[in-house]
Amino acid sequence: MKNISLRKATINDKALVVDFDYNLDAVEHIELKREEKITKAIANEECFIILADNSAVGFAVFDYRFFDQGWIELIVIEEKYRGKGIGVQAIELICKQCKANKVFTSTNSSNTPMQKALTKAGFSFAGKIDGLDDGDPELFYYKKADSKKTKN
Ligand SMILES: CC(C)(COP(=O)(O)OP(=O)(O)OC[C@H]1O[C@@H](n2cnc3c(N)ncnc32)[C@H](O)[C@@H]1OP(=O)(O)O)[C@@H](O)C(=O)NCCC(=O)NCCS
């Protein structure tokens, strides 16, 4: 298995991250002004490059905007590297660097790879919210970031 690591993205990584995001969904990338969001995430040190044997294979955006808990806003693995366990390891690394007690995230009900990855990374189901994407509820998950720091 490849050696998976994370590093904080810098402004020099912007084109790479924009490319990953554009390739994921070009329409959403443009309509949701994702380039602007990526630029802000990099400036706020909330964007991480996911490396496999030191090659960039994806990125994650992680912050503390969800009730002051860790929040994985987005994680993307480049298509050709999916299904190889990289996503699970990257999620585990994100949890390790989290400074809050818990890490939360959400994904669409239709996104079974993400649900599988979260379950494998030790996340529990937290609840479902209807009404965001029509006919595709948002499923929330959480994990205690570090048992030593966590009281509940
Ligand atoms: C969700 C995502 C981050 C998971 O990363 P990953 O490296 O592919 O996941 P892993 O290999 O660690 O394992 C996750 C599960 O998804 C399955 N999976 C992921 N991609 C797959 C693919 N292209 N084909 C088949 N199975 C796939 C894996 O088989 C695995 O489940 P299993 O081992 O129980 O069968 C990745 O698929 C991705 O980038 N998807 C597009 C963006 C996205 O939806 N992000 C999440 C919402 S923010």
PDBQT file of the ligand as one rigid body, heavy atoms in Angstrom, charges set to zero:
ROOT
HETATM    1  C1  LIG A 201     -15.411   9.327  -1.688  1.00  0.00    +0.000 C 
HETATM    2  C2  LIG A 201     -13.922   9.205  -1.977  1.00  0.00    +0.000 C 
HETATM    3  C3  LIG A 201     -13.187  10.388  -1.332  1.00  0.00    +0.000 C 
HETATM    4  C4  LIG A 201     -13.417   7.913  -1.330  1.00  0.00    +0.000 C 
HETATM    5  O1  LIG A 201     -12.041   7.797  -1.575  1.00  0.00    +0.000 OA
HETATM    6  P1  LIG A 201     -11.436   6.412  -2.145  1.00  0.00    +0.000 P 
HETATM    7  O2  LIG A 201      -9.960   6.519  -2.074  1.00  0.00    +0.000 OA
HETATM    8  O3  LIG A 201     -12.025   6.122  -3.455  1.00  0.00    +0.000 OA
HETATM    9  O4  LIG A 201     -12.014   5.403  -1.066  1.00  0.00    +0.000 OA
HETATM   10  P2  LIG A 201     -11.376   4.077  -0.495  1.00  0.00    +0.000 P 
HETATM   11  O5  LIG A 201     -10.709   3.330  -1.595  1.00  0.00    +0.000 OA
HETATM   12  O6  LIG A 201     -10.551   4.419   0.679  1.00  0.00    +0.000 OA
HETATM   13  O7  LIG A 201     -12.629   3.254   0.006  1.00  0.00    +0.000 OA
HETATM   14  C5  LIG A 201     -13.954   3.712   0.044  1.00  0.00    +0.000 C 
HETATM   15  C6  LIG A 201     -14.947   2.742  -0.534  1.00  0.00    +0.000 C 
HETATM   16  O8  LIG A 201     -15.444   3.248  -1.754  1.00  0.00    +0.000 OA
HETATM   17  C7  LIG A 201     -15.320   2.266  -2.790  1.00  0.00    +0.000 C 
HETATM   18  N1  LIG A 201     -14.964   2.976  -4.024  1.00  0.00    +0.000 N 
HETATM   19  C8  LIG A 201     -14.467   4.192  -4.133  1.00  0.00    +0.000 A 
HETATM   20  N2  LIG A 201     -14.292   4.523  -5.414  1.00  0.00    +0.000 NA
HETATM   21  C9  LIG A 201     -14.667   3.503  -6.125  1.00  0.00    +0.000 A 
HETATM   22  C10 LIG A 201     -14.702   3.245  -7.510  1.00  0.00    +0.000 A 
HETATM   23  N3  LIG A 201     -14.298   4.154  -8.411  1.00  0.00    +0.000 N 
HETATM   24  N4  LIG A 201     -15.166   2.064  -7.906  1.00  0.00    +0.000 NA
HETATM   25  C11 LIG A 201     -15.545   1.172  -7.006  1.00  0.00    +0.000 A 
HETATM   26  N5  LIG A 201     -15.535   1.359  -5.688  1.00  0.00    +0.000 NA
HETATM   27  C12 LIG A 201     -15.095   2.509  -5.253  1.00  0.00    +0.000 A 
HETATM   28  C13 LIG A 201     -14.204   1.401  -2.304  1.00  0.00    +0.000 C 
HETATM   29  O9  LIG A 201     -14.278   0.155  -2.891  1.00  0.00    +0.000 OA
HETATM   30  C14 LIG A 201     -14.402   1.365  -0.826  1.00  0.00    +0.000 C 
HETATM   31  O10 LIG A 201     -15.348   0.471  -0.377  1.00  0.00    +0.000 OA
HETATM   32  P3  LIG A 201     -15.071  -1.073  -0.154  1.00  0.00    +0.000 P 
HETATM   33  O11 LIG A 201     -13.596  -1.212   0.030  1.00  0.00    +0.000 OA
HETATM   34  O12 LIG A 201     -15.874  -1.402   1.062  1.00  0.00    +0.000 OA
HETATM   35  O13 LIG A 201     -15.549  -1.712  -1.367  1.00  0.00    +0.000 OA
HETATM   36  C15 LIG A 201     -13.614   9.154  -3.493  1.00  0.00    +0.000 C 
HETATM   37  O14 LIG A 201     -14.328   8.094  -4.051  1.00  0.00    +0.000 OA
HETATM   38  C16 LIG A 201     -13.923  10.444  -4.237  1.00  0.00    +0.000 C 
HETATM   39  O15 LIG A 201     -13.072  11.312  -4.360  1.00  0.00    +0.000 OA
HETATM   40  N6  LIG A 201     -15.154  10.588  -4.739  1.00  0.00    +0.000 N 
HETATM   41  C17 LIG A 201     -15.552  11.772  -5.476  1.00  0.00    +0.000 C 
HETATM   42  C18 LIG A 201     -15.702  12.986  -4.561  1.00  0.00    +0.000 C 
HETATM   43  C19 LIG A 201     -16.651  12.723  -3.436  1.00  0.00    +0.000 C 
HETATM   44  O16 LIG A 201     -17.741  12.196  -3.622  1.00  0.00    +0.000 OA
HETATM   45  N7  LIG A 201     -16.242  13.136  -2.213  1.00  0.00    +0.000 N 
HETATM   46  C20 LIG A 201     -17.017  12.911  -1.011  1.00  0.00    +0.000 C 
HETATM   47  C21 LIG A 201     -18.018  13.952  -0.750  1.00  0.00    +0.000 C 
HETATM   48  S1  LIG A 201     -17.248  15.394  -0.142  1.00  0.00    +0.000 SA
ENDROOT
TORSDOF 0
